[in-house]
Every structure is written in structure tokens, then in C-alpha cells.
């Protein structure tokens, strides 16, 4: 292989590595944004649940319902959980 061909291969390999690295950085940023969004959603739902419990703290029936398996399943379905076992 001549030096010229070798130089072209090294240049092409470097360019390909830079493009792949750029693509991976874009994917990383995208995933971090999605994760941050999901975290905010979970925190919002948690705060809503805590508020709901505080608001209905005096209701013994409500608290017993929430503690029961049926109440937990109801809450899970209310917040989007669809898989049941």
C-alpha cells in the first residue's frame, strides 16, 4: 500500500469516527432529556398522590382502601400501569 492510500484510509477512518461520536453524543443528550422529562412526571404524580393522601387522611375507609391490594391495583391503573400478573 502506498503512503497516499494509507493517508486516505486514516483520514476516512477518522472522519467516520467523528461522525459516529457526534451521533452518539446526540443520542446521549436525547436520552438524558427524555429521562429528565420522565423524572419530572414521576415526581409530579408522587406529589399528587401525597396530596391525595393528605386530603383524605381523615377518611379511614379511604386509607384502608389504598392500603389494600385492590386499592394499590386501582392506583396503578390510574397512573397508567397496564400489565397485571
N, C-alpha and C positions, 0 to 999 in steps of 0.2 A: 504494500500500500504506500502510495506516495504521501509526502508530508501535506500536500494540498488536500487530498481526500481525507486524511486524518483530521485536519483542522476543520473541514466542513462537518464531519461527523461529531466532533466535540462541540462545535457551535450549535448544531441541530439538537444534540442531546441536552445542552444547557438551556436552550430555548424551550424545549419540551418540559424540562424540569421546572422552569419558571412558570410556565402555563399551568402545569399540574399543581404546583404550590399555590398559585393565585386562586385556582378553582377550589382547593381545599380550604383556604382561608375564607372564601366566600361562603362555603358550606358551613364552616365553623361559626361564623357570625350569624348566619341564618338560624342555625340550631340554638344558639345562645338567646337570640331574640324570641324564638318560639318557646323556649324553656322559661324565660322570664315572664312571658305572657301567661303561660300555664300556671306559674307560681303565683302571680297576682290573682288569677281566677280562683285558685285553691284557697288563698288567704281570704279573699272576699267571701267565698262560701263558708269558710270556717267562722268568720266574724258574724255572718248571717245566722249560722247555727247557734253560736254562743248567744247572740241577741234573742233568738227564738227561745232558747232555754231560760234565759233571764226573765223574759217577758212572761213565760208560763211556769215560772218557778213555783208559784203558789198552788198550781193545779197538780195535785198528787196523781190524778189519773193520767194526765199528760206525761208526767215524768216516768211513771211506771210503764206507760206505753212505749216511750222512747227507749227505755232500758230493755224491753222485751225483744225477742228475736224478730217478731213481726214488725215492731217499730223500727228496728235497725234496717230491716229489708225495705220498709216504706221510705225511710230517709235515703237509702242507697238508690232506690229507683227515682226518687225525687231529684237527686243530684246527678242523674244520668247513668248510673250503673245498670247494665242490662243483662249481664251474664249471671245466671243463677246456677247453683250446684245442687 
